[in-house]
Amino acid sequence: MIGLFFGDTQFPKLILNSIKKKKKNYFIIDLSKMNIFKKDSNSYRISIGQFGKILKLIREKKCKKVIFAGKINKPKFSQLKLDMTGIYYIPRIVKAAKKGDAAILKELIKILSLEKIKVISSIYFNPELSLPRGNYSKLKPNKYDLIDIKKGMKILQSSNSYDHVQAVIIRNNIIAKETSKGTKKLIQSIKKTKINSGVLIKFPKKKQDLRADLPTIGLDTFRDCKRAGIKGVVLKNKQNIFLEKKACINFANKNKMFIAVK
């Protein structure tokens, strides 16, 4: 039995499809905004503040392993429904929230660990969604692109472990960093140029828990990059979630963009 803490985006649906194909027993704790798994008979809608109820369900299902996947938005703590266990743990979660969304996830994983519940990698059932090192497009980075990539990687490696920087864009020595608004807003902040130039580098944050919070890109990312005139996208070796792989590669080739994994 596997427990699935699911938020938004396409990724949880891909995991669920794989689990069903493998005929694994599962249940879902639906944390998505719009309760997108409500039609699944194995899905439960439980507030993150009702931790006692969540733990009771996990124990009733005799579940020892869980997965976190999809975008789970920071809860409005003043509006959370709390049970007694939630009241006990919520101060830790609130404290973590001050450091960012990744810190909340880390704290939830710690709490589950205290309860003898193991969190496994979000790509455990879908390893094909994480790309290994290599070039995945016809176009490859030139020597100037490689200089930009090296610079961007250095910036990401030197960033604070609890800030929001999971991505940077380097173009003509100008640096744009991701904020709490996410990668889409970062790309939209870049002015379009006549000639494709610059590179988006998206790596895990420092000390990021790779079981539950891998950087994710898909076709929308490439469309945004094209609109901004960005030449290429760079990910980290086997530390990424790459959605709609075939469509993304076709789009990159058609628009003379590169996809590199370092």
Contacts in CASP RR format, 6 or more apart in sequence:
PFRMAT RR
TARGET T0000
AUTHOR 0000-0000-0000
METHOD contacts of the structure
MODEL  1
MIGLFFGDTQFPKLILNSIKKKKKNYFIIDLSKMNIFKKDSNSYRISIGQ
FGKILKLIREKKCKKVIFAGKINKPKFSQLKLDMTGIYYIPRIVKAAKKG
DAAILKELIKILSLEKIKVISSIYFNPELSLPRGNYSKLKPNKYDLIDIK
KGMKILQSSNSYDHVQAVIIRNNIIAKETSKGTKKLIQSIKKTKINSGVL
IKFPKKKQDLRADLPTIGLDTFRDCKRAGIKGVVLKNKQNIFLEKKACIN
FANKNKMFIAVK
1 25 0 8 1.000
1 26 0 8 1.000
1 27 0 8 1.000
1 61 0 8 1.000
1 62 0 8 1.000
1 63 0 8 1.000
1 64 0 8 1.000
2 19 0 8 1.000
2 24 0 8 1.000
2 25 0 8 1.000
2 26 0 8 1.000
2 63 0 8 1.000
2 65 0 8 1.000
2 66 0 8 1.000
2 67 0 8 1.000
3 26 0 8 1.000
3 27 0 8 1.000
3 28 0 8 1.000
3 29 0 8 1.000
3 58 0 8 1.000
3 61 0 8 1.000
3 63 0 8 1.000
3 65 0 8 1.000
3 66 0 8 1.000
3 67 0 8 1.000
4 12 0 8 1.000
4 15 0 8 1.000
4 16 0 8 1.000
4 19 0 8 1.000
4 26 0 8 1.000
4 27 0 8 1.000
4 28 0 8 1.000
4 29 0 8 1.000
4 66 0 8 1.000
4 67 0 8 1.000
4 69 0 8 1.000
5 29 0 8 1.000
5 31 0 8 1.000
5 66 0 8 1.000
5 67 0 8 1.000
5 68 0 8 1.000
5 69 0 8 1.000
5 72 0 8 1.000
6 12 0 8 1.000
6 15 0 8 1.000
6 16 0 8 1.000
6 28 0 8 1.000
6 29 0 8 1.000
6 30 0 8 1.000
6 31 0 8 1.000
6 32 0 8 1.000
6 37 0 8 1.000
6 69 0 8 1.000
6 70 0 8 1.000
7 30 0 8 1.000
7 31 0 8 1.000
7 32 0 8 1.000
7 33 0 8 1.000
7 36 0 8 1.000
7 69 0 8 1.000
7 70 0 8 1.000
7 71 0 8 1.000
7 72 0 8 1.000
8 32 0 8 1.000
8 33 0 8 1.000
8 34 0 8 1.000
8 36 0 8 1.000
8 70 0 8 1.000
8 71 0 8 1.000
8 72 0 8 1.000
8 73 0 8 1.000
9 70 0 8 1.000
9 71 0 8 1.000
9 216 0 8 1.000
10 243 0 8 1.000
10 244 0 8 1.000
11 69 0 8 1.000
11 70 0 8 1.000
11 122 0 8 1.000
11 129 0 8 1.000
11 216 0 8 1.000
11 241 0 8 1.000
11 243 0 8 1.000
12 32 0 8 1.000
12 37 0 8 1.000
12 69 0 8 1.000
12 70 0 8 1.000
14 126 0 8 1.000
14 129 0 8 1.000
14 243 0 8 1.000
15 67 0 8 1.000
15 69 0 8 1.000
15 122 0 8 1.000
15 125 0 8 1.000
15 126 0 8 1.000
16 26 0 8 1.000
16 28 0 8 1.000
16 37 0 8 1.000
16 40 0 8 1.000
18 125 0 8 1.000
18 126 0 8 1.000
19 26 0 8 1.000
19 125 0 8 1.000
22 125 0 8 1.000
24 125 0 8 1.000
26 42 0 8 1.000
27 42 0 8 1.000
27 43 0 8 1.000
27 44 0 8 1.000
27 57 0 8 1.000
27 61 0 8 1.000
27 63 0 8 1.000
28 37 0 8 1.000
28 40 0 8 1.000
28 42 0 8 1.000
28 43 0 8 1.000
28 44 0 8 1.000
29 44 0 8 1.000
29 46 0 8 1.000
29 54 0 8 1.000
29 57 0 8 1.000
30 36 0 8 1.000
30 37 0 8 1.000
30 38 0 8 1.000
30 43 0 8 1.000
30 44 0 8 1.000
30 45 0 8 1.000
31 48 0 8 1.000
31 72 0 8 1.000
33 73 0 8 1.000
35 45 0 8 1.000
37 43 0 8 1.000
38 45 0 8 1.000
44 57 0 8 1.000
46 53 0 8 1.000
46 54 0 8 1.000
46 57 0 8 1.000
47 75 0 8 1.000
47 80 0 8 1.000
47 81 0 8 1.000
47 82 0 8 1.000
48 54 0 8 1.000
48 75 0 8 1.000
48 80 0 8 1.000
48 93 0 8 1.000
48 108 0 8 1.000
49 75 0 8 1.000
49 80 0 8 1.000
49 81 0 8 1.000
49 82 0 8 1.000
49 83 0 8 1.000
49 86 0 8 1.000
49 89 0 8 1.000
49 90 0 8 1.000
50 81 0 8 1.000
50 82 0 8 1.000
50 83 0 8 1.000
50 85 0 8 1.000
50 86 0 8 1.000
51 83 0 8 1.000
51 85 0 8 1.000
51 86 0 8 1.000
51 88 0 8 1.000
51 89 0 8 1.000
51 111 0 8 1.000
52 83 0 8 1.000
52 84 0 8 1.000
52 85 0 8 1.000
52 86 0 8 1.000
53 83 0 8 1.000
53 85 0 8 1.000
55 85 0 8 1.000
55 115 0 8 1.000
55 117 0 8 1.000
58 66 0 8 1.000
58 115 0 8 1.000
58 117 0 8 1.000
63 117 0 8 1.000
64 116 0 8 1.000
64 117 0 8 1.000
64 118 0 8 1.000
65 117 0 8 1.000
65 118 0 8 1.000
65 119 0 8 1.000
65 120 0 8 1.000
66 112 0 8 1.000
66 117 0 8 1.000
66 118 0 8 1.000
66 119 0 8 1.000
66 120 0 8 1.000
67 119 0 8 1.000
67 120 0 8 1.000
67 121 0 8 1.000
67 122 0 8 1.000
67 124 0 8 1.000
67 125 0 8 1.000
67 212 0 8 1.000
68 105 0 8 1.000
68 108 0 8 1.000
68 109 0 8 1.000
68 119 0 8 1.000
68 122 0 8 1.000
68 211 0 8 1.000
68 212 0 8 1.000
68 213 0 8 1.000
69 122 0 8 1.000
69 212 0 8 1.000
70 122 0 8 1.000
70 216 0 8 1.000
72 101 0 8 1.000
72 105 0 8 1.000
74 97 0 8 1.000
74 100 0 8 1.000
74 101 0 8 1.000
74 104 0 8 1.000
77 90 0 8 1.000
77 93 0 8 1.000
77 94 0 8 1.000
77 97 0 8 1.000
80 90 0 8 1.000
82 90 0 8 1.000
89 111 0 8 1.000
92 107 0 8 1.000
92 110 0 8 1.000
92 111 0 8 1.000
93 104 0 8 1.000
93 107 0 8 1.000
93 108 0 8 1.000
95 107 0 8 1.000
96 103 0 8 1.000
96 104 0 8 1.000
96 106 0 8 1.000
96 107 0 8 1.000
97 103 0 8 1.000
97 104 0 8 1.000
99 162 0 8 1.000
100 162 0 8 1.000
100 164 0 8 1.000
100 180 0 8 1.000
101 164 0 8 1.000
101 180 0 8 1.000
102 162 0 8 1.000
102 205 0 8 1.000
102 208 0 8 1.000
102 209 0 8 1.000
102 213 0 8 1.000
103 162 0 8 1.000
105 209 0 8 1.000
105 212 0 8 1.000
105 213 0 8 1.000
106 209 0 8 1.000
109 119 0 8 1.000
109 209 0 8 1.000
109 211 0 8 1.000
109 212 0 8 1.000
112 118 0 8 1.000
112 119 0 8 1.000
113 119 0 8 1.000
119 211 0 8 1.000
119 212 0 8 1.000
120 211 0 8 1.000
121 210 0 8 1.000
121 211 0 8 1.000
122 211 0 8 1.000
122 212 0 8 1.000
122 214 0 8 1.000
122 241 0 8 1.000
123 129 0 8 1.000
123 130 0 8 1.000
123 214 0 8 1.000
123 241 0 8 1.000
129 241 0 8 1.000
129 242 0 8 1.000
129 243 0 8 1.000
129 245 0 8 1.000
130 214 0 8 1.000
130 238 0 8 1.000
130 239 0 8 1.000
130 240 0 8 1.000
130 241 0 8 1.000
130 242 0 8 1.000
131 235 0 8 1.000
131 237 0 8 1.000
131 238 0 8 1.000
131 240 0 8 1.000
131 242 0 8 1.000
131 245 0 8 1.000
131 261 0 8 1.000
132 237 0 8 1.000
132 238 0 8 1.000
132 261 0 8 1.000
133 237 0 8 1.000
133 238 0 8 1.000
133 261 0 8 1.000
133 262 0 8 1.000
134 260 0 8 1.000
134 261 0 8 1.000
135 141 0 8 1.000
135 258 0 8 1.000
135 259 0 8 1.000
135 260 0 8 1.000
135 261 0 8 1.000
136 249 0 8 1.000
136 252 0 8 1.000
136 259 0 8 1.000
136 260 0 8 1.000
136 261 0 8 1.000
137 249 0 8 1.000
137 252 0 8 1.000
137 253 0 8 1.000
137 257 0 8 1.000
137 258 0 8 1.000
137 259 0 8 1.000
137 260 0 8 1.000
138 253 0 8 1.000
139 252 0 8 1.000
139 253 0 8 1.000
139 256 0 8 1.000
139 257 0 8 1.000
139 258 0 8 1.000
140 258 0 8 1.000
140 260 0 8 1.000
141 149 0 8 1.000
141 199 0 8 1.000
141 232 0 8 1.000
141 234 0 8 1.000
141 258 0 8 1.000
141 260 0 8 1.000
145 198 0 8 1.000
145 199 0 8 1.000
145 231 0 8 1.000
145 232 0 8 1.000
145 258 0 8 1.000
148 170 0 8 1.000
148 171 0 8 1.000
148 198 0 8 1.000
148 199 0 8 1.000
149 170 0 8 1.000
149 199 0 8 1.000
149 201 0 8 1.000
149 234 0 8 1.000
149 260 0 8 1.000
149 262 0 8 1.000
151 170 0 8 1.000
151 175 0 8 1.000
152 168 0 8 1.000
152 170 0 8 1.000
152 175 0 8 1.000
152 199 0 8 1.000
152 201 0 8 1.000
153 201 0 8 1.000
153 203 0 8 1.000
153 234 0 8 1.000
153 262 0 8 1.000
155 165 0 8 1.000
155 168 0 8 1.000
155 175 0 8 1.000
155 177 0 8 1.000
156 165 0 8 1.000
156 166 0 8 1.000
156 167 0 8 1.000
156 168 0 8 1.000
156 201 0 8 1.000
156 203 0 8 1.000
156 205 0 8 1.000
157 206 0 8 1.000
159 165 0 8 1.000
159 177 0 8 1.000
159 205 0 8 1.000
159 206 0 8 1.000
160 206 0 8 1.000
161 205 0 8 1.000
161 206 0 8 1.000
161 207 0 8 1.000
161 208 0 8 1.000
163 205 0 8 1.000
164 178 0 8 1.000
164 179 0 8 1.000
164 180 0 8 1.000
164 182 0 8 1.000
165 177 0 8 1.000
165 178 0 8 1.000
165 205 0 8 1.000
166 178 0 8 1.000
166 182 0 8 1.000
166 183 0 8 1.000
166 202 0 8 1.000
166 203 0 8 1.000
166 204 0 8 1.000
166 205 0 8 1.000
166 208 0 8 1.000
166 215 0 8 1.000
167 177 0 8 1.000
167 178 0 8 1.000
167 182 0 8 1.000
167 183 0 8 1.000
167 186 0 8 1.000
167 200 0 8 1.000
167 201 0 8 1.000
167 202 0 8 1.000
167 203 0 8 1.000
167 215 0 8 1.000
168 175 0 8 1.000
168 176 0 8 1.000
168 177 0 8 1.000
168 178 0 8 1.000
168 200 0 8 1.000
168 201 0 8 1.000
169 175 0 8 1.000
169 176 0 8 1.000
169 186 0 8 1.000
169 187 0 8 1.000
169 190 0 8 1.000
169 198 0 8 1.000
169 199 0 8 1.000
169 200 0 8 1.000
169 201 0 8 1.000
169 230 0 8 1.000
170 198 0 8 1.000
170 199 0 8 1.000
170 201 0 8 1.000
171 190 0 8 1.000
171 193 0 8 1.000
171 197 0 8 1.000
171 198 0 8 1.000
171 199 0 8 1.000
171 230 0 8 1.000
172 197 0 8 1.000
172 198 0 8 1.000
176 186 0 8 1.000
176 189 0 8 1.000
176 190 0 8 1.000
177 186 0 8 1.000
178 186 0 8 1.000
179 185 0 8 1.000
179 186 0 8 1.000
183 200 0 8 1.000
183 202 0 8 1.000
183 217 0 8 1.000
183 221 0 8 1.000
184 220 0 8 1.000
184 221 0 8 1.000
184 224 0 8 1.000
187 200 0 8 1.000
187 221 0 8 1.000
187 224 0 8 1.000
187 225 0 8 1.000
187 227 0 8 1.000
187 228 0 8 1.000
187 230 0 8 1.000
188 224 0 8 1.000
188 228 0 8 1.000
190 228 0 8 1.000
190 229 0 8 1.000
190 230 0 8 1.000
191 228 0 8 1.000
192 227 0 8 1.000
192 228 0 8 1.000
192 229 0 8 1.000
193 229 0 8 1.000
196 229 0 8 1.000
196 230 0 8 1.000
196 231 0 8 1.000
196 232 0 8 1.000
196 255 0 8 1.000
196 256 0 8 1.000
196 257 0 8 1.000
197 229 0 8 1.000
197 230 0 8 1.000
197 231 0 8 1.000
198 229 0 8 1.000
198 230 0 8 1.000
198 231 0 8 1.000
198 232 0 8 1.000
199 230 0 8 1.000
199 231 0 8 1.000
199 232 0 8 1.000
199 233 0 8 1.000
199 234 0 8 1.000
200 221 0 8 1.000
200 225 0 8 1.000
200 230 0 8 1.000
200 232 0 8 1.000
200 233 0 8 1.000
200 234 0 8 1.000
201 233 0 8 1.000
201 234 0 8 1.000
202 215 0 8 1.000
202 217 0 8 1.000
202 233 0 8 1.000
202 234 0 8 1.000
202 235 0 8 1.000
202 240 0 8 1.000
203 215 0 8 1.000
203 235 0 8 1.000
203 236 0 8 1.000
203 239 0 8 1.000
204 210 0 8 1.000
204 213 0 8 1.000
204 214 0 8 1.000
204 215 0 8 1.000
204 236 0 8 1.000
204 239 0 8 1.000
205 213 0 8 1.000
210 239 0 8 1.000
214 239 0 8 1.000
214 240 0 8 1.000
214 241 0 8 1.000
215 235 0 8 1.000
215 236 0 8 1.000
215 239 0 8 1.000
215 240 0 8 1.000
215 241 0 8 1.000
216 240 0 8 1.000
216 241 0 8 1.000
216 242 0 8 1.000
216 243 0 8 1.000
217 233 0 8 1.000
217 235 0 8 1.000
217 240 0 8 1.000
217 241 0 8 1.000
217 242 0 8 1.000
217 243 0 8 1.000
217 248 0 8 1.000
218 242 0 8 1.000
218 243 0 8 1.000
218 244 0 8 1.000
218 248 0 8 1.000
219 243 0 8 1.000
219 244 0 8 1.000
219 247 0 8 1.000
219 248 0 8 1.000
219 251 0 8 1.000
221 233 0 8 1.000
221 248 0 8 1.000
222 233 0 8 1.000
222 248 0 8 1.000
222 251 0 8 1.000
222 252 0 8 1.000
222 255 0 8 1.000
222 257 0 8 1.000
223 251 0 8 1.000
225 232 0 8 1.000
225 233 0 8 1.000
225 257 0 8 1.000
226 251 0 8 1.000
226 255 0 8 1.000
226 257 0 8 1.000
230 257 0 8 1.000
231 256 0 8 1.000
231 257 0 8 1.000
231 258 0 8 1.000
232 252 0 8 1.000
232 257 0 8 1.000
232 258 0 8 1.000
232 259 0 8 1.000
232 260 0 8 1.000
233 252 0 8 1.000
233 257 0 8 1.000
233 258 0 8 1.000
233 259 0 8 1.000
233 260 0 8 1.000
234 260 0 8 1.000
234 261 0 8 1.000
234 262 0 8 1.000
235 242 0 8 1.000
235 259 0 8 1.000
235 260 0 8 1.000
235 261 0 8 1.000
235 262 0 8 1.000
236 261 0 8 1.000
236 262 0 8 1.000
237 261 0 8 1.000
237 262 0 8 1.000
240 261 0 8 1.000
242 248 0 8 1.000
248 259 0 8 1.000
249 259 0 8 1.000
251 257 0 8 1.000
252 258 0 8 1.000
252 259 0 8 1.000
END
